[in-house]
Amino acid sequence: MGLLSLAIWLPIAIGALLLAAGRDENAGMVRGVALLGSIVSFLVTLPLITRFDTTTAALQFQEKFTWIERFNVHYHLGVDGLSVWFVLLTAFITVIVVIAGWEVITERVAQYMGAFLILSGLMSLLVSGIATYRAVGFGESFAGLWVGAWLTAWLVAFPVVLVVAPLARRTVTLLVESRQ
């Protein structure tokens, strides 16, 4: 598995593990696993920067293989000079959010940490798929374009969610408390 695939699927796998095995009575262990998983996911992205060839504009660290042969769908990843920094930034922000929730989240810690790690990888999957389908249809290049759109949407939406989520939480809390 290549570095880009690890950067995408590692936090998703750890998040799924936390959702499946985490319990509130083990909140410390859940936090530790979430932090370790987010740090490892961040460390996986560092070679993307150190090994990046700045003398070319071509996609680098490409991973391509047939995904669904019957429909001629391929899994294709790669980064250019701009997106490589976004991959690193997203992985770093994931570490920051896990640390930020360390003491604030006191109930259902496993669900929060697990869902956050999964969300960090999947939140824009459906939207980017729909956008890609509308742009190019379901052809040979669909899967590769979808993954590229997914990464781009994820990198843009993630910071927005970090800003909007606290505002939404406060608004919902005010609305619920005012009705009680």
C-alpha positions, 0 to 999 in steps of 0.5 A, a space after each residue: 500500500 502506498 503512502 497516499 492510500 495509507 494517509 487516507 485509509 489508516 485514520 478510517 481503519 483506526 476510527 472503525 476500530 475505536 467505534 467497534 471496540 471503544 468503551 467509556 470505561 476505557 476513555 483514556 485508552 481510546 484517547 491514546 489510540 486516537 492520538 497514536 493513530 492520528 500521529 502515525 497518519 501524520 507521520 505517513 505524510 512526511 515522506 511525501 514532502 521529503 521525497 517530493 521532486 520540485 523540478 516537475 509538475 507531474 503527479 507524484 507518488 501515483 498509485 494505480 490499479 484496477 479496482 472493479 474490472 467488470 466496469 473498468 474502474 481504477 483506483 488512482 491517486 497522486 499529488 502535485 505541488 499544491 495538493 501535497 501540502 494539503 495532504 500534510 495539513 489535513 493530517 496535522 489538523 487531525 492530530 490537533 483536533 484529537 488533542 483539542 477534544 482530549 479533556 473536552 469530550 468526557 462522554 462517549 469518547 470512543 464514539 467521538 474519536 472514532 467518528 471523527 477519524 472516520 469523518 476525516 476520511 469520508 466526509 466528502 466521499 459522496 459529494 465528490 462522487 456525485 460531482 465527479 459523476 456529473 462532470 465526467 459520467 461513469 467512464 474509465 477515468 471516473 474512479 481516479 477523478 473521484 478520488 482526486 475530487 474527494 481529496 480536494 473536497 476533504 481538504 477544503 471542507 475539513 477546516 470549514 467544519 472545524 469553524 462551523 461545528 462549534 457554532 452549530 453546536 451552540 445554536 442547537 444547544 440554545 434552541 433545545 434549552 429554550 424549549 425546556 
